[in-house]
């Protein structure tokens, strides 16, 4: 089972399955072009990927930005 394989947490932020919170479950994340399931994500992480449109270059630039503003 995917939830067990991920240790019961979001694949990105590692937040536990929030069954008793506002977002009641981890969502199944999939590649929108191929349909292949990638993992289980909490709603904020799933939406974040959606906002970045799964664009690896944009996500990499966002990571660079975050790293640079920490200095």
Secondary structure as GFF3:
##gff-version 3
##sequence-region A 1 71
A	DSSP	alpha_helix	2	5	.	.	.	ID=ss1
A	DSSP	beta_strand	27	30	.	.	.	ID=ss2
A	DSSP	beta_strand	37	41	.	.	.	ID=ss3
A	DSSP	alpha_helix	43	51	.	.	.	ID=ss4
A	DSSP	alpha_helix	56	69	.	.	.	ID=ss5
###
